[in-house]
Amino acid sequence: LKPFWLKVLAEKFGSSRLAVGCTCTSGTRCEWQVGETVARLGLVWAGLPCPGLCSAGARCAAMAGGGQAASAGEKDKSHTILEAIELSDESDDEFAYEELPDEPELHDEEEETLDDINRLLAEAKPSDGTQAAPDVDGPAKVQQRPQVIDDFFRNFLIKNGMKRSLDTFQTEWYELQQSGKFKDSELQVVPDIYTRNHGLHEEVIMLRNEVEKARQVAQTAKQSWDKFRKERDFHRMHHRRVVQEKNKLIVDLRRLKKHYEQYEPTLTELKHKYEVAMKEKMLMRLERDRFLSKVETLQKQLSQVQADAKDEPMNQEEQLGETSRRMKQAPWPSEDRTNPYANSNFDAARVSDLKKSQTFKGHLGAVSRIAFHPKIPVVATACDDHTWKMWSMPEGQLVLSGEGHRDWVSGVAFHPRGSLVATTSGDFTVKVWDVAKERCKHTLTDHNQAVWACAFHDLGDFMVTCSMDQTAKAFDMQSMRCRQTFRGHVDSVNYVTFQPFSNNILTASGDKTVSMWDLRTGLCVQTFYGHANACNQAVFNKKGDTIASCDSDGIVKLWDVRVVSEYLQIDTGQHPANAACFDRSGKVLAIASGDASIKTFNVEERVFVANLEGHDDSVQDVAFEPMGDKYLLSASSDASFAMWT
């Protein structure tokens, strides 16, 4: 080492740490042995021989011994002399040293080198402030750098005290190294057995962990495989059982099919007998109705004759005249009548401006039907509380209340003259009320199930009713007996009305059809098919050429009577369409919906005009004011009816 580096090391670590233990003949410490300090920097100099010169100028005893060993070695083996240098023991004070010029570049390099050494030492030695806290989990780990091959031999020879062998090894090593006979591949690091063992130990631990993980994965896979195998076996057994059951069912079906084929002729014969029996039953029912009506008429006549005989005796001629008058029946309406509204053109109702003006609450149950008086501003309402009531409009004052039905009242209708009111009920009866006398005039019990609706002919001589017994009946208002029964529907007949100024009757049934009937013959003239659910109502416009039918799916269909075909379908939503009503012009249709709203639709433009909301429950019926479409009335299940103006 140069004296410059010795000075640097002495400043960094102190001169006391530079002396390893070499003692010269003069008794001073040799500054050349810096093995401990240099070893801290990663350099191994522990085996270098002492040059023999200490700070006192005396030769080292260790060097003397080394010289003797060297002289002894020269006798045994010759050495190649590279350069002979004569060292003089005289003092160097008389030698004249030449002064070398300063080279600034060299000073810069030395300064940069010194700075680099300082920086490296500062990085190698942690500061007090940034010193990491000791590991509380275990002792600090010390890393040992591996030795090169020559240092390994030097340390081995020094450890065993083989100084002469050390000198010989160093001499030959440097000679061979200077001559370039060594290759870089030969100057390798001596493998550290501990480091290698430690690495192998960690690798063994890692492999054991991987093996353990693989064993766990294999165990999990084995468990999953066992589970899947059990499930497979279970499903396989289940599949076999299902196949066996399927085969058994197939065999049973084939056997039943053969068995049914044997009974097919018998079923055909029984079906024919059933049809014949049904026809006979209908004929017998007709005969029964006819005889019952005769008996009822005779009983009324007998009771009236007895009452008249008690009050005032009448002669035989007067009695015969009274009997003939009571037995008189109303003639069937003629067919040559014309509709006075056929060529009329009314303005469409302005439903876009309608708003809820009043709400009338006078019932205790759902209001199912509403009807206008033909001559005066009065309306009648039918309710589920077993009553019907009359109200003056537009004030909404109660005029008359009718009580007499034993079940809910489903329909109400005014006679064209306005003197009578007919109501239908769930108690299987139809009652005719005299408004002037405020009492029930007649009770019709021809239906054997609940009666849904009623309607008067425009001449006032006939009234039609529909019932849950799948029939509609026409009653003579003079004799108050059933003149015609309309049979053909296979489900409840929910609504009935007359075609304006004609002899045709329109019925809407739960069998998804709408039918037209001839009043005189009782035969079905035409049936309209197309609804996918029960039809709740079907109405005509004023001209009588268009039918609007609504069903429980919220579908409203418009039919052209002249060509007997559907020309428009209106979808009001998911809630049922309970009722519909045309205005006077026939251009606007109001639909009572189950979503507690009234939907108005322009038939000509085929667009929805307005959605009137104001009720708290389903809207059951709706009707325009017949005189001039001044307002609209709606009946709802919230026990009220409202006026929209």
Number of C-alpha atoms within 10 A of each C-alpha: 7 7 10 9 11 16 12 14 17 17 10 12 11 13 14 10 15 21 18 17 11 18 17 23 17 14 13 15 20 24 22 22 22 23 18 16 22 15 12 9 11 12 13 21 17 18 22 16 16 20 13 19 15 21 13 13 14 16 19 23 17 17 18 15 13 19 15 13 17 18 12 12 16 12 8 9 9 8 12 8 7 9 6 6 6 6 6 7 8 7 8 9 7 7 7 7 8 6 6 6 6 8 8 9 9 10 11 11 11 12 12 12 12 14 12 12 13 14 12 12 13 11 10 10 10 11 10 7 6 7 9 9 6 9 9 7 6 7 8 9 7 6 7 9 10 14 18 14 14 18 18 15 16 22 17 14 18 15 11 8 11 12 19 19 16 22 21 16 16 18 14 14 14 11 16 12 11 11 10 10 9 12 9 8 7 8 11 12 15 13 12 13 10 9 14 11 11 12 12 12 12 12 12 12 12 12 12 12 12 12 12 12 12 12 12 12 12 12 12 12 12 12 12 12 12 12 12 12 12 12 12 12 12 12 12 12 12 12 12 12 12 12 12 12 12 12 12 12 12 12 12 12 12 12 12 12 12 11 11 13 12 11 12 11 11 12 13 11 11 12 12 12 12 12 11 12 12 12 12 12 12 13 12 12 12 14 12 12 17 15 12 14 18 14 12 13 17 14 12 13 16 13 12 14 17 12 12 13 13 10 9 8 12 12 9 8 8 10 15 10 11 13 15 11 12 13 15 10 16 13 11 12 17 10 10 8 10 10 14 11 16 12 8 11 11 13 13 16 23 13 24 13 10 17 15 16 10 15 17 16 14 17 20 14 19 23 31 26 26 26 21 24 21 15 11 11 15 19 24 23 27 29 29 21 18 21 24 27 19 22 20 16 14 12 11 19 13 16 12 14 13 17 14 12 20 14 18 22 32 25 28 29 26 24 21 17 12 17 13 19 20 24 28 29 27 21 18 21 23 27 19 22 20 16 17 9 10 12 13 17 14 14 14 15 15 16 20 13 19 22 30 25 27 26 24 22 22 18 12 17 20 23 23 24 29 30 28 20 18 20 24 30 22 25 20 19 18 16 17 19 22 20 22 19 20 22 17 13 20 14 17 23 31 25 27 27 24 24 23 21 21 20 18 19 24 24 28 28 28 22 19 21 23 29 19 21 22 17 23 15 11 18 15 17 13 14 13 17 13 11 19 13 18 22 31 23 29 26 24 23 21 20 19 20 17 21 20 24 28 33 26 22 19 22 21 26 18 20 20 15 16 9 9 14 13 17 11 13 15 16 13 23 13 13 17 24 31 25 28 26 23 26 23 23 19 23 18 25 23 27 29 29 28 23 19 20 20 27 20 23 23 18 17 9 10 13 11 17 19 16 16 19 14 15 22 14 18 22 31 26 27 27 24 23 17 16 13 13 18 13 21 21 21 26 29 28 21 19 21 24 28 20 22 19 16
